[in-house]
Amino acid sequence: MLKIISVPVAILFFLMLPSCKSSIKPESLYGKWNYIKVFKPEANPVDSVSRLELSEMKPYIEFSKGNKLQIMWGGELLSHGSFETNGNNIHYTELLEGGQTRKFSFYVSKLTDKEIIFETVGDDGSRVAAVKAE
């Protein structure tokens, strides 16, 4: 009787595995990610950064050991601080002038060895697609 019950339970367990997403590990983020698409999906009409501007400004986000994060745009530091991960979220603590900080989160909808898609939420939220620099 125990074998009959355990077989369906095992089948259920293995069927559920693909639906479980593992949490993002900081190590999987480390490196430089070049932006290939930036847009505001909630804007009406949808607002996006042109390919020309992306090729000229060469924006990227870089995650490094010690959970440090920096965002570059047009060759200049746009933002820097630290991050931590929780599930599919990156919680970012931005360092501002005068020792002030600002906290916000990025939701990561896709992460592979070569591509990341992340976004901030809300009316002014932006979605970014980026590829890992080689």
Secondary structure, 3 states (H helix, E strand, C coil): CHHHHHHHHHHHHHHHHHHCCCCCCHHHHCEEEEEEEEEECCCCCCEECCHHHHHHHCCEEEEECCCEEEEEECCEEEEEEEEEEECCEEEEEEECHHHCEEEEEEEEEEECCCEEEEECCCCCCCEEEEEECC
